[in-house]
Amino acid sequence: MAAGNHTAVVEFILQGFSEDPQVQVLLSALFLLLYLMALAGNGLIFTAISLSPGLHTPMYFFLANLATLDIVCTSTVLPKLLESLVVKVATISYGGCLTQLFFLTWSLGAELLLLTAMAVDRYVAICQPLRYSALMSWPLCTLLATAVWTVSVFNTSMHTGLMARLNFCGPNHIGHFLCEMPSLFLLSCSPTALNSIMMVVADVYFGVVNFVLTLASYGCIVASVLRIRSAAGKRRAFSTCSSHLLVVTLYYSTVIYTYILPGSGASTEKGKVVAVLYTVVSPALNPLIYTLRNKDVKAALRKVTPFSR
């Protein structure tokens, strides 16, 4: 039975974390909690920023976009992951696998671009404070956000289209809890050279280039902050970008491990844990990271959640 004209496989089997029922119950509770945290935290941040005129600035505009991406990312992965922990054998249809691949690649690529835009915003705010309003105008911010979403959609459409051209006529057991390109390449009956080349090109652009731009931005920020004479001034300057730097460090460390180190022999189980970090843990923690030390966001959250203090 064929799914379309290009494959004999109608569904794939996803590999879970453990077959121990007690471990599965524990993981189910943990992932459900993290999912609810991600939805609630990012949803509240988006709502607070949208409803608070005082937060209608470039920094919070980009943060609202990040919250949206985190919801898309975790919602692409968590429902199927929770299902795999409840049922004995977790399966995903061929079309469902390509759909998950599309939205996962989209959200991951867009987040890398968005983190770079946020780093540039912090660079202008700290290194060019007198020109900040002129340089980070609303037309430019809107253009940057539109570019982030558009470029990432073009990228994932290309990869998903190339994946749809492959034949899957043999094993259908994916050695992961989600559909990702490297795992699917191993199951293809067709040559994957073009897919691999385009994936490397995308990794260089979305990963390496944006990582270098982010590092350059923060290098300039650190150099500018060190020239500030007063300790209080340094603390204020660092406080405006410390949360973003923490998010960048967490996100890039996991993505680099996933897409660069597997070739050096990293285990499948470790790869699963790292994937959980950037698809589950990071979306749940980002709202906490951005609100714990941000008085403006906490004040806005109190307005949309009257029961909070």
ABEGO torsion letter per residue (X at the ends): XBBEAABABABBBBBBABABAAAAAAAAAAAAAAAAAAAAAAAAAAAAAAABAAABBAAAAAAAAAAAAAAAAAAAAAAAAAAAAABABBBBBAAAAAAAAAAAAAAAAAAAAAAAAAAAAAAAAAABAAAAAAABBAAAAAAAAAAAAAAAAAAAAAAAAAAAABBBABBABBABABBBAAAAAAABABBAAAAAAAAAAAAAAAAAAAAAAAAAAAAAAAAAAAABABAAAAAAAAAAAAAAAAAAAAAAAAAAAAAAAAAAGBBAAAAAAAAAAAAAAAAAAAAAAAAAABAAAAAAAAAABAABX
